[in-house]
């Protein structure tokens, strides 16, 4: 097995290739992966002042989007409609005002409701028209999308069995089942269960990882507060961008709003230690 670990977009990554590659192919693949991560960050990160979203999409006008932008913009459009605006690319300024800024100041300020999607952009890929200056934030599923992009690169370079793990969110492709611990957000040394996955994307979200004052990294744009009833979510889907987006969305809306529009399995842990689980979520739980 070949293993590659690195830091990127603010998290730790590990890539395991189970199918053998030559040393030349493996070395070249690592270089390609690191360049792709850097390009993604330079394009979509709101934390980089020189990123495409900060330099270009922050200004009024009509622009041709990058070639990889369609899945990201299309999913945000769809989930914005499905969640009635709870899942929005314009949560960035709210997060900044709450203290989750580029410097991670964690100093709470005055929060304002984000604008409506149609008041800011008209999106007809590959064109987007910016009608109002606003900060884009793709953090709710950007990492998941990057996992999918890196998985595509691995396949293109001959990898047929692998795991791309970005901070615990992953794309796993192997006929051998993988057991993944479900971290207890109230005690990071414990697990509340174990999920078993094959040929799937797996994502998790918890308010305990990035928490300050009365906030964590997910803020409901309708209430300008972080949801406290839900404390952790886990999702399994056919691709990681979807699993990542739905893990966030389950903090904001009920699962029944999402199920008619997406094919996925889920587990939700609530603050009172009860849970909601789809019937086919493949996990053994230690909770009563």
C-alpha positions as CSV (number, residue, x, y, z in Angstrom):
1,X,0.0,0.0,0.0
2,X,1.2,3.5,-0.9
3,X,0.4,6.3,1.6
4,X,0.7,10.0,1.2
5,X,0.0,12.5,4.0
6,X,0.0,16.3,3.7
7,X,-1.7,19.5,4.9
8,X,-4.2,21.4,2.6
9,X,-7.2,23.8,2.8
10,X,-6.8,23.9,6.6
11,X,-7.0,20.2,7.3
12,X,-4.9,17.0,7.4
13,X,-5.1,14.7,4.4
14,X,-4.1,11.0,3.9
15,X,-4.3,9.2,0.7
16,X,-3.9,5.4,0.6
17,X,-3.5,3.6,-2.7
18,X,-4.2,-0.2,-2.3
19,X,-3.7,-1.0,-6.0
20,X,0.1,-1.1,-6.7
21,X,1.6,1.8,-8.7
22,X,5.2,2.0,-10.0
23,X,7.5,4.3,-7.9
24,X,7.6,6.8,-10.8
25,X,3.8,6.9,-11.1
26,X,3.4,7.2,-7.4
27,X,5.9,10.1,-7.1
28,X,4.3,11.9,-10.0
29,X,0.8,11.4,-8.7
30,X,1.8,13.0,-5.4
31,X,3.0,16.1,-7.2
32,X,-0.2,16.3,-9.3
33,X,-2.3,16.0,-6.2
34,X,-0.5,18.7,-4.3
35,X,-0.8,21.1,-7.3
36,X,-4.6,20.3,-7.6
37,X,-5.1,21.1,-3.9
38,X,-3.3,24.4,-4.2
39,X,-5.3,25.3,-7.3
40,X,-8.5,24.5,-5.6
41,X,-7.6,26.7,-2.6
42,X,-6.4,29.6,-4.8
43,X,-9.8,29.4,-6.6
44,X,-12.4,28.8,-3.9
45,X,-11.0,29.7,-0.5
46,X,-12.6,32.7,1.3
47,X,-9.6,32.7,3.7
48,X,-7.1,33.6,0.9
49,X,-7.2,37.3,-0.2
50,X,-5.7,36.3,-3.5
51,X,-8.3,33.6,-4.3
52,X,-10.6,33.8,-7.4
53,X,-13.7,34.2,-5.3
54,X,-12.2,37.1,-3.4
55,X,-10.5,38.9,-6.3
56,X,-13.0,38.3,-9.1
57,X,-16.4,37.2,-7.8
58,X,-16.4,40.0,-5.2
59,X,-16.8,42.5,-8.0
60,X,-19.9,43.4,-10.1
61,X,-19.9,42.0,-13.6
62,X,-20.3,38.9,-15.7
63,X,-17.6,36.3,-15.6
64,X,-16.7,32.9,-17.1
65,X,-16.4,30.5,-14.3
66,X,-13.5,28.0,-13.9
67,X,-14.0,24.6,-15.7
68,X,-14.7,22.8,-12.4
69,X,-17.2,25.2,-11.1
70,X,-20.5,23.7,-12.4
71,X,-21.0,20.9,-9.8
72,X,-20.3,23.3,-6.9
73,X,-22.5,26.1,-8.1
74,X,-25.3,23.7,-9.2
75,X,-25.4,21.9,-5.9
76,X,-25.5,25.2,-4.0
77,X,-28.4,26.3,-6.2
78,X,-30.3,23.1,-5.6
79,X,-29.8,23.0,-1.9
80,X,-30.6,26.6,-1.5
81,X,-34.0,25.9,-3.0
82,X,-34.5,22.6,-1.1
83,X,-33.6,24.1,2.3
84,X,-35.5,27.4,1.6
85,X,-32.3,29.4,1.8
86,X,-30.7,27.7,4.9
87,X,-27.9,26.3,2.8
88,X,-26.4,29.4,1.2
89,X,-23.0,30.4,-0.4
90,X,-23.4,33.8,1.3
91,X,-23.0,32.6,4.9
92,X,-19.4,33.9,4.7
93,X,-20.0,37.4,6.0
94,X,-22.1,36.0,8.9
95,X,-19.3,33.6,9.9
96,X,-16.8,36.5,9.7
97,X,-19.0,38.7,11.8
98,X,-19.4,35.9,14.3
99,X,-15.6,35.6,14.6
100,X,-14.8,32.8,12.2
101,X,-12.5,35.0,10.0
102,X,-9.2,34.5,8.2
103,X,-7.3,35.2,11.4
104,X,-9.6,32.9,13.5
105,X,-10.1,35.9,15.9
106,X,-13.2,34.2,17.3
107,X,-14.4,37.7,18.4
108,X,-18.1,38.0,18.1
109,X,-19.5,41.1,16.3
110,X,-22.9,42.2,15.0
111,X,-24.5,39.7,12.6
112,X,-26.7,40.5,9.7
113,X,-28.9,38.3,7.6
114,X,-27.3,37.2,4.3
115,X,-28.9,38.4,1.0
116,X,-31.1,36.2,-1.1
117,X,-29.3,34.2,-3.8
118,X,-31.1,35.7,-6.7
119,X,-30.3,39.2,-5.4
120,X,-26.6,38.5,-5.8
121,X,-26.1,36.2,-8.8
122,X,-27.5,35.0,-12.0
123,X,-25.9,31.6,-12.8
124,X,-26.0,30.1,-16.3
125,X,-22.9,28.0,-16.5
126,X,-20.3,28.8,-17.6
127,X,-21.3,32.4,-17.0
128,X,-22.2,34.0,-13.7
129,X,-23.3,37.6,-13.2
130,X,-22.5,39.3,-9.9
131,X,-25.3,41.8,-9.2
132,X,-24.2,42.7,-5.6
133,X,-20.9,42.5,-3.9
134,X,-20.9,39.6,-1.4
135,X,-18.4,37.1,0.1
136,X,-18.7,33.6,-1.3
137,X,-18.2,30.7,1.1
138,X,-18.1,27.1,-0.2
139,X,-17.0,25.6,3.1
140,X,-20.2,23.5,3.5
141,X,-19.1,21.1,0.7
142,X,-15.9,22.4,-0.8
143,X,-13.7,19.8,0.9
144,X,-16.0,17.1,-0.2
145,X,-15.8,18.3,-3.8
146,X,-12.0,18.4,-3.6
147,X,-12.0,14.8,-2.4
148,X,-14.0,13.9,-5.5
149,X,-11.5,15.8,-7.7
150,X,-8.5,14.0,-6.2
151,X,-10.3,10.7,-6.6
152,X,-10.7,11.4,-10.3
153,X,-7.0,12.2,-10.6
154,X,-6.1,8.9,-8.8
155,X,-8.3,6.9,-11.3
156,X,-6.8,8.8,-14.2
157,X,-3.3,7.7,-13.1
158,X,-4.2,4.0,-12.7
159,X,-5.4,3.8,-9.1
160,X,-8.3,1.4,-8.8
161,X,-8.5,0.8,-5.1
162,X,-7.9,3.7,-2.7
163,X,-9.1,6.0,0.1
164,X,-8.9,9.8,0.0
165,X,-9.3,11.1,3.6
166,X,-9.6,14.8,4.1
167,X,-10.0,15.5,7.9
168,X,-12.2,12.5,8.4
169,X,-14.4,13.0,5.3
170,X,-13.5,10.4,2.7
171,X,-14.0,8.6,-0.6
172,X,-13.3,4.9,-0.3
173,X,-13.1,2.6,-3.3
174,X,-12.3,-1.0,-2.5
175,X,-14.2,-4.3,-2.5
176,X,-12.9,-4.8,1.1
177,X,-15.2,-3.2,3.7
178,X,-13.8,-0.3,5.7
179,X,-14.8,0.2,9.4
180,X,-14.9,3.8,10.4
181,X,-15.3,5.0,14.0
182,X,-18.1,7.5,14.7
183,X,-16.5,10.0,17.0
184,X,-18.4,11.1,20.1
185,X,-18.6,14.9,19.8
186,X,-18.9,15.1,23.6
187,X,-15.7,13.0,24.2
188,X,-13.3,12.9,21.3
189,X,-11.6,9.9,22.8
190,X,-14.7,7.8,22.4
191,X,-16.9,6.5,19.6
192,X,-20.6,6.2,19.5
193,X,-20.5,3.4,17.0
194,X,-18.7,2.0,13.9
195,X,-19.8,2.4,10.3
196,X,-18.8,-0.1,7.6
197,X,-18.5,1.3,4.0
198,X,-17.5,0.0,0.6
199,X,-17.4,1.9,-2.7
200,X,-18.9,5.1,-1.1
201,X,-18.3,8.6,0.2
202,X,-18.5,9.2,3.9
203,X,-18.7,12.5,5.7
204,X,-19.2,13.8,9.2
205,X,-19.9,17.1,10.8
206,X,-19.9,18.2,14.4
207,X,-20.2,21.5,16.3
208,X,-17.6,20.5,18.8
209,X,-14.6,20.8,16.5
210,X,-14.7,24.6,15.9
211,X,-16.6,26.1,18.7
212,X,-16.4,29.5,20.4
213,X,-18.8,31.6,22.5
214,X,-22.3,30.7,21.4
215,X,-21.3,29.6,17.9
216,X,-19.7,26.8,16.0
217,X,-18.8,26.6,12.3
218,X,-22.4,26.1,11.1
219,X,-24.7,29.1,11.5
220,X,-28.3,29.1,10.4
221,X,-28.9,32.2,8.2
222,X,-32.5,32.3,9.3
223,X,-31.8,32.6,13.0
224,X,-28.2,33.9,12.9
225,X,-27.3,31.3,15.5
226,X,-25.6,27.9,15.5
227,X,-27.9,24.9,15.8
228,X,-27.6,23.4,19.3
229,X,-30.2,20.6,19.1
230,X,-28.1,18.6,16.5
231,X,-24.5,18.0,17.7
232,X,-23.2,15.6,15.0
233,X,-24.2,14.2,11.6
234,X,-22.8,11.4,9.4
235,X,-23.7,10.8,5.8
236,X,-23.0,8.3,3.1
237,X,-23.6,9.1,-0.6
238,X,-22.3,8.2,-4.1
239,X,-20.0,11.2,-4.2
240,X,-18.3,13.2,-1.5
241,X,-19.6,16.7,-2.5
242,X,-23.1,15.5,-1.8
243,X,-22.3,13.7,1.4
244,X,-20.4,16.8,2.7
245,X,-23.2,19.2,1.8
246,X,-25.9,17.0,3.3
247,X,-23.9,16.5,6.6
248,X,-24.1,20.3,6.9
249,X,-27.7,20.5,5.8
250,X,-28.9,18.1,8.4
251,X,-28.0,20.7,11.1
252,X,-30.3,23.2,9.3
253,X,-33.3,21.2,8.1
254,X,-35.1,18.0,8.8
255,X,-34.0,14.9,6.9
256,X,-37.5,14.6,5.3
257,X,-36.8,17.8,3.4
258,X,-33.7,16.3,1.8
259,X,-34.7,12.7,1.1
260,X,-37.0,13.3,-1.9
261,X,-34.1,15.1,-3.7
262,X,-31.0,13.1,-2.8
263,X,-30.0,9.4,-2.5
264,X,-28.1,9.1,0.8
265,X,-27.9,7.4,4.2
266,X,-27.5,9.3,7.4
267,X,-27.1,9.3,11.2
268,X,-28.0,12.4,13.3
269,X,-26.9,12.7,17.0
270,X,-29.0,15.1,19.1
271,X,-28.0,17.0,22.2
272,X,-30.1,14.8,24.5
273,X,-28.1,11.8,23.2
274,X,-30.9,10.4,21.1
275,X,-30.4,9.8,17.4
276,X,-32.2,9.5,14.1
277,X,-30.9,7.1,11.5
278,X,-31.9,6.0,8.0
279,X,-32.7,2.3,7.8
280,X,-29.8,1.4,5.6
281,X,-27.1,3.5,7.4
282,X,-24.5,0.7,7.8
283,X,-23.4,1.2,11.4
284,X,-23.3,-0.6,14.7
285,X,-24.2,1.9,17.4
286,X,-23.2,1.8,21.0
287,X,-26.0,4.2,22.0
288,X,-29.0,2.9,23.8
